[in-house]
Amino acid sequence: MIPESADGALGEFLADPANLPLDLATSVAGSANALGLANAVVYLADLQQRQLTPLNATVPALPIDGSLAGWSYRTQSLRVDEHHHGGMVAWLPLVDGAERLGVLEVTAPALDPQALRRGRTLAALCALMIASKRAYEDSFVRTARTDTMTLPAEMLRAYLPPRTIGCTRALSTAVVEPAYELGGDAFEHDLTDTALHAGVLDAVGHDLASGLVAVLALAAARNARRVGADLHDLVGSVDAALSRWLPDKFCTAIFARLDLTTGRLSWINCGHPPPLLIRDRRLVAHALDRDPEPPMGLPAVLASVPRHVHETTLEPGDRVLMYTDGVTEARTGDGSRFGLDQFADYVIRATASGEPPGETLRRLIHSLLAAQERLRDDATIVMFEWCPQPD
């Protein structure tokens, strides 16, 4: 049994100013000791979500597919087993809001309800520590990488938001490949008290210039959104920025806004493949198709037709998929194109099985990568769901 004084010991450890500058691994070890847990190791998911790499280099990395730690990560659930050196081991997911970070391994002579509660407390604390430090500590970045990143990918990755965000009324998750050679694909999602904002864009080319286009478009969109611009003005700001600073470049994009209370979805499609709507485990054909408009940048500025804001109302549980053509043009194992039907069917089957949205996109992109040596084009997916709580 863990003594009741352990909770107080953790508070004393965290309150001691001398412990504030400690690195994460040392802080975790000290917190685990204060809680009376025999040992604790933080594992972080790599960029492609294939393996869990420990911050403590004395233990090996673990595969996300095919390990108990990976099962905890995939399902975001607790997993308990006997430890090979005796005692018990618990795997607990590390989650920042809705974003999966990795797992925490906790070992103890016995894992009674009190020990598990303290393990969950430590996991929550670790997630907060990671979220606060990973923006400026390169050790986290190095832990999450298994390959060398190109300069365009490095630049663009720095501007991408977390893969998954969510609240009690909506969730949005995204994936983008190739992880280390990303060119001009990018995604965006953000939450306010009243709305979910999401977007996906595809800059022409696959080099540093296309990365600059994507970064400038993201920065212009965020700048407009953060001063209260509506969708029409937001897209106009991106058009103006691209035409001024990169007049010989352009990109296709979709920017959307979901009202968290009413389910009202508004979007502008700038020459991009139309979004897909999945309702009641089926694809609603052509539900979000609209007449095409010019890509973002100089073509839009020169065009005389104003942008159109399209609207529809989602039903609870509806999922919207936005994607770049690198997804649908990818090849399957038999050499055929992946296509819209297989894309939608994959998501529908995963939804029916109760799989978490982030795990659905992880497995989907891995299946595409497994079918070919490399993707023909960048592949990006944003999937968001309106899930209001019942009255």
Steps between C-alpha positions, in 0.01 A plus 500: 500500500613853424492722808248783504784744562612443139251758369649760733852398401421566134372846587817576693717378210317716246495804728875493565657778284818296473312242292361745243801491260529121503479320167185297435648156564636612839172671588305187412731282710467737796121517466474122476715459810284751688191298405656177619518348150800277434584641160356713218617548142361744244472377140426748221346411166718570198391736225344224290347325803682175438696461821512620860843634591601530866643820641718268705741357243583196716187319382410415138233659283173311465284456187160665504363204308571179690578600857300554820628857513385550143158359585466762774601771253269380222193461719579776753431246775672360807679165459629298798727195488758311703850646481774267379714593804214441743223724618253667268523748213235743382497683168312829508438729199655846504245741355513879471134595461414274206856464365672165553858555617613153601469272803624480856634172638447464875627205700420409859499188719120505476255718309198547719240773429699752702819431302314524170346831605845635575625365170227693322595809698861460389393446136294821506791688655745363238272607215492854637879503539551378143253753358675785682855402403488350150473838327851598610683180597651326198535178698129438442534569128795263466315230693206528260714462185638187342643660185661822373253772402538714189513878533155560338345242733674652804364844414146382435482266800579791730172667397270200524266475801466182712367198313184482712296762682159473659242611753167365625324593173751434224820318417743553214794279407751510216788313344755603237764302308780470399608590851861592423474625142183706519468756221192718470218326688379644829202488732347730757252461784417718797233524769326798655214505750249497216662349192740251350711638216665254262684513172716307258719636220721374222767729356619430148839331492702302749789722600594785732293748299184291537571475871525879516161528331342268757663679794395843373143380443480355852642817655262726308201284593590499868569872503157571351318252723658638817364849432149364450485474119220292352572232241465733203747753642734225620534354152532850356791561735675187378440596137644845563805370687590246234450743212717760673788290632501196268321622187622217276375229743158374600328217686166326522326495836184460703431703812200409714321613815273278710262661748529284811147575619292471184715273281495762225792436265636780281785457253679648202655271242789653306555256215534200731340154493160533674462372857322174577210463744451175692164464674354193671798292383454577132640747252247766403592530133575853373361656820776762515577533127483857373612683186880538494664836570851631423795383709631732769742774402531710188247300292231591754604865517483530121163324478195724498269252678488530882553199722189309606443388858305173488287379789327188623390362837661188643321240706646369827765241425569625146861482385654724235812397312727753330799365311759564233508302177807310618258288703258397228776465239707268718533141383374193681673163518366392160615823332155658470419851619377528858215727389213667684291188553775303675596811697148549634444127554815474712385781729146360521617153602737645760219715639273197527765314700523781754858586411620844618516751210872563538569127484288469187714753312823349634413155370362636174814692409717204601302272270564739211872520578524121527362456147777704331859599555406867510191709442466666161398822671458637850195351671312699763169426672299705746197330655269681739182391674215693656411316820283721720409365842134397539281724716 
